[in-house]
Amino acid sequence: MSVRQGLLALLEQGPMYGYQLRAEFESRTGATWPLNVGQVYTTVARLERDGLVAAAGQDDEGHVVYRITDNGRAEVESWFATPVSRSTPPRDELAIKLAMAVALPGVDVRAVVQGQRTATIRALQEYTRLKADTADPTDGDLAWLLVLESLIFTAEAEVRWLDYCEARLTRAAVAQRESAATDAPVSVPTNEGVRR
């Protein structure tokens, strides 16, 4: 998620100061990714350094207001026109956790999968409830609804992936047992102790 481009896009609406940018960003995304106001001001300072925004004076309360520059508008236009790259996938904490669990002895990987599945299903239920509460979206709600639907699709995909992981773990365990059984020495019954 690009806070930088998101803030630039918001400044296309008109000049704003940091707290306004933060409130608009969180309003548009349903506060799914809350921003620290310090992060907003740090990002705005970098945007100003890069010539994408400029200070536009102060409002009546003394807040420094920023406006987008022509270079900033070009950056926003390019951002919207360019697909999000999937060449470098973002770090996925769950995938990393499962990869480590499988590789380390003594970790109950099935318990990790089951715990995550339970948590993800709970989140999915909450997202679905929130979506039902946003039945008639206005323009402001439409942005939040799109973010919410993205979260729903992501949670659904995660549940499917966890199901796959569990099936894969089962197949691996069966294969390991079968391999161990064929590698075990074959016991041949003898006639010792057998009466004729």
N, C-alpha and C positions, 0 to 999 in steps of 0.2 A: 504494500500500500504506500503510495507516495504522498506524504504530507506536503512536501514541497509543491508539487503540481496542484494538489487540492487547494492549498492556500492561494496559489496564483489564480486558479480558476474562480475562487470566491472574490478575489480583488477585481476581477473583470466586471462584477456587479457595481462596483463603486469603491471609493476609499473607505478603509476601516482601520481600526487599531487592534492590537493583539487580542484583547478579551472578546471583541466582536468577532474576529476571525475564528477564535476557539469555539464560541457559541454557535456560529453558523456551521462550522465543520461538524460539530457534534449533533446539531439539529438535522443536518442532511444525512448523517450516517446512523441516526438513532442512538448516538453515544456508544456505538459498538466498539469503536477504537477511541477511547477518551484521550484527549491531549492535555498535557501539562502546559500551563500558560508559558512556562519558561521555554519549553520546546517550541512553542509558537514564536516567541520573540527571537530565539536563536535562529530558527528557520528564516524568519523575516530579515534578520540581520544578514544572513548569507545571501538571500535573494537581493537585498540592497547592494551588497558587495559585488554581486554578479551582474548588476545593472538591470535586473528584472523588475524591481520595484524601486520607488523613490519616496522619501518622506514628503508629505504634502501639507506640512504644518501641524497645528494642534487644534483639537476641538475646544469647546468652551470649558471643559473640565481639565484641560492640560494634557490629554492623551495625544501622543504622537500618532498621526494618521498616515497610512501608507496608501499609495496608488500604484497601479500596474503601469509599466512602461511599454513602449512598442515592442521591445525585445521580449518582455514578459508575455505579451499577447501572442507573439509568434511561438514562444515556448508552449503556451497552453494549447494553441492550435495544433502544434506538432504532437503534443501528448495525446490529444483526442484522436488524431489521425493515425497514430502508430499503435499497432496491436501490442498487448502486454507480452513480453518475451517469456517463453517457457524454457529457454536454453539453459538457464541457471535456476533450477527450482529453489524456492525458498526453503529454509530449514523447517522440517516438520518434526516437532518434538515427539509425537507419538511414534513415527517411523523410527526415529533414533532410539527411543526407549525400547521398542520391540527388537530392533537389531541388537542392542546391547543385551537384552534379556535372553535372547536365543544364544548368544555367544558366550555368556557367562554361566559357570556351573552354579547350581543351587538356587536358581531363580525359577519360580513357578510361572512359566510363560502363560499358561492357560488362565491362571488367576489374573495376570496383568490384562490379558485380552478381555476376560469377563468383566473385570472392574471398569475398563474403558468403555465396553459396550453399554453397560448400565448407565454410566455417566453421559455417554453420547445420546442414548435414547431419551434420557431425562431432558437434555438440552433440546433435542428435536421436538419433544412434546411442548416445551416452553416456547420455542420459536413458532410452532404451529398455533399455540394459543395466542401469541402476540399477533400473528398474521390474521387470525379470526377477529381480533379486536380492531384491526385496521381494514375493515371490510370495504369502506368507501373512501379510497385515497384521494386526497386533494394533491395539488402539485408538490407541496412539502412532504406529505405522507408518501407520495409515490417514490421519492428518493429512498426513504426509509424502507418501504416495502420491497424495493429491489435489493437492498442490502440484506433484508430479512430473508428473502427467498434464496439469495446466495448462501446464507448460513444454513438454511433448510437443506438445499441440495448438497452442500458440503457434508453436513451431518449424515444424510442418507447414504452418501458415497462412503463415508467412514464406517458406518455400520456394515455395509456390504463388504468392504475391505477387511474388517475384523472377522466377518464370517469366513471369508476366504482364508485368512491367516489361521483360524482355528482348524479348518479343513486341511490346510497344508501341514500344520503341526501334527494332526492325526495321521496323515499319510506318512509323514517322516517317522513317527513313532512306530507305526506298523512295519515299515521298511527296516527300521533298525532292529526290531524284535526278530523279524524274519532272517535278517543277516546274522544276528547273534545265534539263532537256532541252527543255521546251516554251518556256522563256524565251530559250533560246540562239538567236542569229541563224541563219536557215535558209541553208545553203550551196547555191547553185544552180550546177550544173555548166555550164561554158561550152564553146563549140566551139573556143576558142583552142588552137592546136597540133594540132588534129585534121586529118588529111589527108583529102581527099575523093577 
